[in-house]
């Protein structure tokens, strides 16, 4: 069964940092990608079982909302991404993150 994907996008770096920290602590997930979206918006992607990604994502959204000046732009979960989605989008497990699985 493929691992679910969860993504949070925020306005400003402090919010995405708080979200990433809360997500890693909020579930047995792996942070697989972080990047700059546009206009000062950042996003972070996590992978893991759906039962772990959902509470971790909720914790991340809550943490981002608590950061002064941060605006949570969007968040979503893809429970079972197809293989071709993994090839095209930056959400695969890489050698850099495999030791945290």
MMTF fields as JSON, N, C-alpha, C and O atoms, coordinates in Angstrom:
{
  "mmtfVersion": "1.0.0",
  "mmtfProducer": "UNKNOWN",
  "numBonds": 403,
  "numAtoms": 404,
  "numGroups": 101,
  "numChains": 1,
  "numModels": 1,
  "chainsPerModel": [1],
  "groupsPerChain": [101],
  "chainIdList": ["A"],
  "bondAtomList": [4, 2, 8, 6, 12, 10, 16, 14, 20, 18, 24, 22, 28, 26, 32, 30, 36, 34, 40, 38, 44, 42, 48, 46, 52, 50, 56, 54, 60, 58, 64, 62, 68, 66, 72, 70, 76, 74, 80, 78, 84, 82, 88, 86, 92, 90, 96, 94, 100, 98, 104, 102, 108, 106, 112, 110, 116, 114, 120, 118, 124, 122, 128, 126, 132, 130, 136, 134, 140, 138, 144, 142, 148, 146, 152, 150, 156, 154, 160, 158, 164, 162, 168, 166, 172, 170, 176, 174, 180, 178, 184, 182, 188, 186, 192, 190, 196, 194, 200, 198, 204, 202, 208, 206, 212, 210, 216, 214, 220, 218, 224, 222, 228, 226, 232, 230, 236, 234, 240, 238, 244, 242, 248, 246, 252, 250, 256, 254, 260, 258, 264, 262, 268, 266, 272, 270, 276, 274, 280, 278, 284, 282, 288, 286, 292, 290, 296, 294, 300, 298, 304, 302, 308, 306, 312, 310, 316, 314, 320, 318, 324, 322, 328, 326, 332, 330, 336, 334, 340, 338, 344, 342, 348, 346, 352, 350, 356, 354, 360, 358, 364, 362, 368, 366, 372, 370, 376, 374, 380, 378, 384, 382, 388, 386, 392, 390, 396, 394, 400, 398],
  "bondOrderList": [1, 1, 1, 1, 1, 1, 1, 1, 1, 1, 1, 1, 1, 1, 1, 1, 1, 1, 1, 1, 1, 1, 1, 1, 1, 1, 1, 1, 1, 1, 1, 1, 1, 1, 1, 1, 1, 1, 1, 1, 1, 1, 1, 1, 1, 1, 1, 1, 1, 1, 1, 1, 1, 1, 1, 1, 1, 1, 1, 1, 1, 1, 1, 1, 1, 1, 1, 1, 1, 1, 1, 1, 1, 1, 1, 1, 1, 1, 1, 1, 1, 1, 1, 1, 1, 1, 1, 1, 1, 1, 1, 1, 1, 1, 1, 1, 1, 1, 1, 1],
  "groupList": [{"groupName": "UNK", "atomNameList": ["N", "CA", "C", "O"], "elementList": ["N", "C", "C", "O"], "formalChargeList": [0, 0, 0, 0], "bondAtomList": [1, 0, 2, 1, 3, 2], "bondOrderList": [1, 1, 2], "singleLetterCode": "X", "chemCompType": "L-PEPTIDE LINKING"}],
  "groupTypeList": [0, 0, 0, 0, 0, 0, 0, 0, 0, 0, 0, 0, 0, 0, 0, 0, 0, 0, 0, 0, 0, 0, 0, 0, 0, 0, 0, 0, 0, 0, 0, 0, 0, 0, 0, 0, 0, 0, 0, 0, 0, 0, 0, 0, 0, 0, 0, 0, 0, 0, 0, 0, 0, 0, 0, 0, 0, 0, 0, 0, 0, 0, 0, 0, 0, 0, 0, 0, 0, 0, 0, 0, 0, 0, 0, 0, 0, 0, 0, 0, 0, 0, 0, 0, 0, 0, 0, 0, 0, 0, 0, 0, 0, 0, 0, 0, 0, 0, 0, 0, 0],
  "groupIdList": [1, 2, 3, 4, 5, 6, 7, 8, 9, 10, 11, 12, 13, 14, 15, 16, 17, 18, 19, 20, 21, 22, 23, 24, 25, 26, 27, 28, 29, 30, 31, 32, 33, 34, 35, 36, 37, 38, 39, 40, 41, 42, 43, 44, 45, 46, 47, 48, 49, 50, 51, 52, 53, 54, 55, 56, 57, 58, 59, 60, 61, 62, 63, 64, 65, 66, 67, 68, 69, 70, 71, 72, 73, 74, 75, 76, 77, 78, 79, 80, 81, 82, 83, 84, 85, 86, 87, 88, 89, 90, 91, 92, 93, 94, 95, 96, 97, 98, 99, 100, 101],
  "secStructList": [7, 7, 7, 3, 3, 3, 3, 3, 3, 3, 3, 1, 2, 2, 2, 2, 2, 2, 2, 2, 2, 2, 2, 2, 2, 2, 1, 1, 7, 3, 3, 3, 3, 3, 3, 3, 3, 3, 6, 6, 3, 3, 3, 3, 3, 3, 3, 3, 7, 2, 2, 2, 2, 2, 2, 2, 2, 2, 2, 2, 2, 2, 2, 2, 2, 2, 1, 6, 6, 7, 3, 3, 3, 3, 3, 3, 3, 3, 6, 6, 7, 7, 2, 2, 2, 2, 2, 2, 1, 1, 7, 1, 7, 7, 6, 6, 6, 4, 4, 4, 7],
  "xCoordList": [0.846, 0.0, 0.891, 1.796, 0.65, 1.481, 1.247, 0.172, 2.277, 2.184, 1.417, 1.559, 0.606, -0.148, 0.808, 1.932, 0.342, 1.106, 0.289, -0.915, 0.951, 0.313, 1.158, 2.383, 0.519, 1.243, 0.586, -0.639, 1.419, 0.959, 1.709, 2.924, 0.969, 1.567, 1.229, 0.068, 2.246, 2.046, 2.655, 3.482, 2.229, 2.838, 3.886, 3.545, 5.141, 6.234, 6.905, 6.272, 8.2, 8.996, 8.698, 8.636, 8.506, 8.264, 7.071, 7.1, 6.031, 4.858, 5.124, 4.664, 5.86, 6.158, 7.147, 7.109, 8.015, 8.933, 8.161, 8.407, 7.231, 6.399, 5.556, 5.393, 5.017, 4.206, 5.033, 4.596, 6.22, 7.085, 7.459, 7.442, 7.794, 8.158, 6.987, 7.166, 5.794, 4.62, 4.25, 3.825, 4.409, 4.055, 4.984, 4.534, 6.261, 7.222, 6.982, 7.153, 6.587, 6.303, 4.902, 4.626, 4.004, 2.603, 2.227, 1.077, 3.144, 2.831, 4.088, 5.143, 3.953, 5.096, 5.158, 4.72, 5.712, 5.772, 7.202, 8.058, 7.453, 8.754, 8.57, 7.73, 9.338, 9.33, 10.126, 11.319, 9.469, 10.139, 10.518, 11.392, 9.876, 10.203, 9.829, 8.859, 10.625, 10.368, 10.756, 11.751, 9.998, 10.366, 9.661, 8.741, 10.123, 9.544, 8.541, 8.895, 7.287, 6.26, 6.318, 6.66, 5.998, 6.054, 5.674, 5.029, 6.061, 5.693, 5.829, 4.967, 6.863, 7.067, 6.256, 6.152, 5.685, 4.93, 5.836, 6.572, 5.765, 6.577, 5.66, 4.514, 6.178, 5.397, 6.295, 7.505, 5.668, 6.368, 5.498, 4.278, 6.134, 5.421, 5.891, 7.079, 4.937, 5.239, 4.671, 3.767, 5.205, 4.726, 4.584, 5.276, 3.692, 3.467, 2.114, 1.428, 1.731, 0.408, -0.663, -0.443, -1.823, -2.903, -3.275, -3.554, -3.283, -3.643, -2.606, -2.908, -1.418, -0.385, -0.296, -0.039, -0.507, -0.406, -1.522, -1.277, -2.733, -3.872, -3.671, -3.783, -3.378, -3.162, -1.913, -1.883, -0.883, 0.326, 0.034, 0.5, -0.736, -1.092, -1.96, -1.773, -2.896, -3.736, -2.898, -3.14, -1.918, -1.024, -0.197, 0.044, 0.237, 1.013, 0.213, 0.714, -1.026, -1.896, -2.156, -2.096, -2.44, -2.687, -1.459, -1.58, -0.293, 0.948, 1.199, 1.609, 0.962, 1.175, 0.225, 0.61, -0.995, -1.985, -1.616, -2.055, -0.824, -0.434, 0.74, 1.027, 1.415, 2.577, 2.088, 1.299, 2.557, 2.14, 2.524, 3.676, 1.579, 1.838, 1.795, 1.859, 1.689, 1.662, 0.236, -0.722, 0.116, -1.182, -1.057, -0.205, -1.909, -1.934, -2.685, -3.863, -2.024, -2.6, -3.458, -4.623, -2.881, -3.635, -2.97, -1.808, -3.743, -3.223, -4.104, -5.288, -3.512, -4.281, -3.559, -2.358, -4.347, -3.823, -4.234, -5.378, -3.293, -3.587, -3.365, -2.221, -4.451, -4.317, -3.509, -2.656, -3.748, -3.064, -2.615, -3.266, -1.521, -1.111, -0.678, 0.009, -1.081, -0.655, 0.842, 1.453, 1.399, 2.84, 3.32, 4.401, 2.548, 2.995, 3.032, 3.808, 2.228, 2.274, 3.585, 4.177, 4.023, 5.282, 6.479, 7.455, 6.417, 7.529, 7.646, 8.753, 6.531, 6.515, 6.686, 7.418, 6.032, 6.044, 7.119, 7.494, 7.617, 8.684, 8.148, 8.088, 7.762, 7.224, 7.728, 7.212, 8.711, 9.233, 10.251, 10.841, 10.425, 11.462, 12.813, 13.019, 13.705, 15.038, 16.065, 15.753, 17.279, 18.349, 18.577, 18.984, 18.312, 18.501, 17.547, 17.912, 16.324, 15.343, 15.11, 14.42, 15.666, 15.393, 15.825, 15.218, 16.855, 17.304, 16.301, 16.416, 15.323, 14.322, 13.049, 12.101, 12.991, 11.776, 11.633, 10.665],
  "yCoordList": [-1.178, 0.0, 1.242, 1.35, 2.177, 3.378, 4.26, 4.257, 5.009, 5.922, 7.165, 7.659, 7.67, 8.894, 10.085, 10.018, 11.172, 12.407, 13.508, 13.627, 14.309, 15.473, 16.697, 16.641, 17.81, 19.039, 20.22, 20.327, 21.11, 22.374, 23.491, 23.419, 24.536, 25.72, 26.917, 27.125, 27.705, 28.87, 30.114, 30.031, 31.249, 32.514, 32.828, 33.115, 32.775, 33.04, 31.773, 30.73, 31.893, 30.742, 30.284, 29.077, 31.195, 30.715, 29.777, 28.835, 30.025, 29.159, 27.763, 26.785, 27.659, 26.336, 25.593, 24.366, 26.321, 25.688, 25.116, 23.983, 25.893, 25.414, 24.227, 23.271, 24.285, 23.182, 21.908, 20.832, 22.027, 20.858, 20.238, 19.016, 21.072, 20.581, 19.827, 18.736, 20.416, 19.783, 18.486, 17.523, 18.458, 17.247, 16.087, 14.958, 16.367, 15.304, 14.757, 13.564, 15.634, 15.216, 14.647, 13.945, 14.94, 14.555, 13.216, 12.795, 12.542, 11.25, 10.577, 11.198, 9.298, 8.535, 8.741, 7.896, 9.883, 10.276, 10.649, 10.758, 10.845, 11.28, 12.567, 12.637, 13.565, 14.811, 14.552, 14.253, 14.665, 14.307, 15.496, 15.377, 16.648, 17.787, 19.085, 19.164, 20.102, 21.457, 22.386, 22.14, 23.431, 24.331, 25.667, 25.878, 26.559, 27.888, 27.813, 27.434, 28.171, 28.108, 29.373, 29.296, 30.504, 31.789, 32.891, 32.624, 34.109, 35.291, 35.098, 35.549, 34.458, 34.253, 33.117, 32.985, 32.302, 31.146, 29.915, 29.68, 29.152, 27.949, 26.754, 26.886, 25.577, 24.372, 23.249, 23.243, 22.306, 21.149, 19.925, 19.978, 18.816, 17.581, 16.461, 16.338, 15.643, 14.497, 13.235, 13.305, 12.082, 10.775, 9.855, 10.0, 8.925, 7.911, 7.269, 7.558, 6.405, 5.802, 6.863, 7.849, 6.661, 7.646, 7.9, 9.039, 6.868, 7.029, 7.837, 8.331, 7.985, 8.807, 10.194, 11.178, 10.274, 11.56, 12.507, 13.7, 12.003, 12.862, 13.606, 14.831, 12.933, 13.695, 14.573, 15.637, 14.127, 14.939, 16.227, 17.301, 16.116, 17.295, 18.25, 19.466, 17.707, 18.544, 19.287, 20.464, 18.609, 19.257, 20.341, 21.391, 20.102, 21.089, 22.331, 23.449, 22.145, 23.279, 24.106, 25.335, 23.446, 24.145, 24.933, 26.07, 24.34, 25.03, 26.248, 27.296, 26.125, 27.249, 28.395, 29.561, 28.082, 29.117, 29.893, 31.03, 29.299, 29.962, 30.924, 31.711, 30.872, 31.732, 33.12, 33.274, 34.116, 35.493, 35.92, 35.768, 36.442, 36.921, 35.858, 36.175, 34.606, 33.521, 33.3, 33.415, 32.986, 32.64, 31.276, 31.057, 30.374, 29.052, 29.196, 29.553, 28.928, 29.105, 27.901, 28.051, 26.721, 25.516, 24.298, 24.327, 23.245, 21.955, 20.868, 21.084, 19.702, 18.596, 17.272, 17.216, 16.215, 14.851, 14.075, 14.156, 13.326, 12.379, 10.994, 10.586, 10.264, 8.994, 7.925, 7.285, 7.72, 6.668, 7.206, 6.945, 7.95, 8.537, 7.46, 6.508, 7.611, 6.644, 6.779, 7.814, 5.734, 5.675, 6.795, 7.343, 7.141, 8.182, 9.55, 10.41, 9.773, 11.02, 11.119, 12.194, 10.009, 9.982, 10.275, 10.874, 9.864, 10.075, 11.548, 12.065, 12.211, 13.582, 14.626, 15.599, 14.442, 15.449, 15.161, 14.004, 16.187, 15.994, 15.465, 16.195, 14.194, 13.624, 12.211, 11.516, 11.795, 10.444, 10.409, 11.423, 9.226, 9.028, 9.093, 8.398, 9.893, 10.006, 9.423, 9.134, 9.255, 8.759, 9.69, 9.255, 10.967, 11.966, 11.761, 12.053, 11.261, 11.111, 9.677, 9.445, 8.701, 7.299, 6.891, 6.004, 7.521, 7.129, 7.525, 7.061, 8.368, 8.802, 8.013, 8.294, 7.02, 6.226, 5.227, 4.466],
  "zCoordList": [0.0, 0.0, 0.0, 0.829, -0.915, -0.958, 0.26, 0.861, 0.602, 1.735, 1.335, 0.217, 2.248, 2.01, 1.961, 2.46, 1.353, 1.267, 1.925, 1.693, 2.744, 3.337, 3.052, 3.157, 2.692, 2.351, 3.043, 3.086, 3.587, 4.161, 3.466, 3.278, 3.082, 2.48, 3.359, 3.714, 3.71, 4.572, 3.936, 3.028, 4.429, 4.046, 5.103, 6.25, 4.73, 5.659, 6.149, 6.316, 6.375, 6.812, 8.239, 8.47, 9.222, 10.585, 10.705, 11.498, 9.932, 9.978, 9.462, 10.05, 8.369, 7.825, 8.723, 8.81, 9.377, 10.323, 11.511, 11.925, 12.057, 13.165, 12.737, 13.495, 11.515, 11.006, 10.857, 11.263, 10.278, 10.088, 11.427, 11.577, 12.392, 13.718, 14.358, 14.899, 14.291, 14.889, 14.174, 14.812, 12.859, 12.114, 12.454, 12.649, 12.521, 12.834, 14.237, 14.486, 15.143, 16.519, 16.674, 17.647, 15.721, 15.851, 15.26, 15.388, 14.627, 14.035, 13.525, 13.402, 13.231, 12.706, 11.196, 10.416, 10.809, 9.403, 9.058, 9.937, 7.771, 7.29, 6.502, 5.604, 6.83, 6.085, 4.811, 4.873, 3.653, 2.398, 1.534, 0.676, 1.743, 0.896, 1.575, 2.328, 1.289, 1.756, 0.61, -0.073, 0.394, -0.698, -0.633, 0.156, -1.487, -1.645, -2.781, -3.898, -2.508, -3.545, -4.402, -5.583, -3.844, -4.543, -3.565, -2.551, -3.854, -3.078, -1.571, -0.817, -1.13, 0.303, 0.885, 2.104, 0.031, 0.497, 0.478, -0.481, 1.539, 1.683, 1.844, 2.275, 1.49, 1.714, 2.196, 1.969, 2.865, 3.396, 3.125, 3.279, 2.717, 2.397, 3.303, 3.601, 3.74, 4.598, 3.958, 3.125, 4.351, 3.887, 5.079, 6.087, 4.948, 5.97, 5.76, 4.78, 6.671, 6.593, 6.792, 7.496, 6.172, 6.284, 7.734, 8.11, 8.544, 9.96, 10.729, 11.815, 10.213, 10.848, 10.215, 10.908, 8.911, 8.213, 8.639, 8.823, 8.798, 9.138, 10.454, 10.458, 11.582, 12.816, 12.786, 13.405, 12.066, 11.954, 11.186, 11.566, 10.105, 9.319, 10.143, 10.088, 10.895, 11.756, 12.79, 13.057, 13.37, 14.335, 13.664, 14.259, 12.438, 11.7, 11.359, 11.485, 10.93, 10.611, 11.871, 11.831, 12.965, 14.231, 14.67, 15.126, 14.535, 14.931, 14.047, 14.545, 12.756, 11.832, 12.154, 12.063, 12.524, 12.85, 14.106, 14.28, 14.974, 16.218, 16.047, 16.95, 14.916, 14.684, 14.302, 13.37, 15.019, 14.766, 13.348, 12.942, 12.613, 11.266, 10.19, 9.002, 10.587, 9.611, 9.125, 9.889, 7.861, 7.298, 6.645, 5.783, 7.063, 6.445, 5.125, 5.119, 4.026, 2.694, 2.319, 1.95, 2.415, 2.074, 2.699, 3.104, 2.76, 3.218, 2.61, 2.35, 2.389, 1.847, 2.059, 2.324, 1.931, 2.052, 0.811, 0.364, 0.263, -0.816, -0.206, -0.008, 0.094, 0.807, 0.08, 0.695, -1.18, -1.941, -3.288, -4.299, -3.327, -4.601, -5.596, -5.225, -6.862, -7.864, -8.148, -7.879, -8.684, -8.932, -9.853, -9.635, -10.866, -11.788, -11.117, -11.534, -10.107, -9.35, -8.569, -8.467, -8.029, -7.28, -8.17, -7.718, -9.416, -10.333, -10.723, -10.869, -10.889, -11.39, -10.287, -10.47, -9.165, -8.098, -7.047, -6.857, -6.368, -5.379, -4.049, -3.06, -4.035, -2.802, -2.54, -1.665, -3.28, -3.106, -1.956, -1.582, -1.428, -0.418, -1.13, -2.125, -0.649, -1.24, -0.279, 0.876, -0.76, 0.102, 1.284, 2.361, 1.073, 2.12, 3.305, 4.444, 3.048, 4.123, 4.554, 5.547, 3.838, 4.154, 5.555, 6.153, 6.08, 7.426, 8.507, 9.641, 8.186, 9.163, 9.069, 9.802, 8.182, 8.014, 9.129, 9.156]
}
